[in-house]
Amino acid sequence: MPNKHISAPAQVFGGDLTSDISGLTLARALADAAITRNGYVFIDGDGIESILTYSDIRNRATGIASGLKRAGINMGDHVIFQFDHGTNFFIALWACFLGGFIPVPISVPPFFVKENAVVKRIANVWHMLDKPVVLTSGNLSSSLKQLGDELGLDGFRCIDID
């Protein structure tokens, strides 16, 4: 009797892998990609493109991962993300991959006021995960620090990656 839960094959199925990737890590994959001139093109909300090569990603992410370790963040620690730009999010994500940190992305609040569902989510997750550091950049850093003070979040720490 045929299994009625089996769906059609995925449209992106390309067959079985023909090479052994068992020893490949994300760090190694990024290092291999960094020797090329390839990378990503990011388009911001105004339609402005910025190019980030794999080499740029590796260099910035390695520096951020190293800085987080110097700041006392250890492998396996959670790190809350608060980024309003895709490039910073992407680099911070790679920093977490390389440093062994656990990224916890949370959407950026539209307004930094106490009575906001996203603000409450940030505070709740921060408490639930035992007060992890918050990674952010640019103008969000001061807004988040002020919010931590207003909410009485003792030990609330923001690190600006810019």
Disulfide bonds with the S-S distance in Angstrom:
none
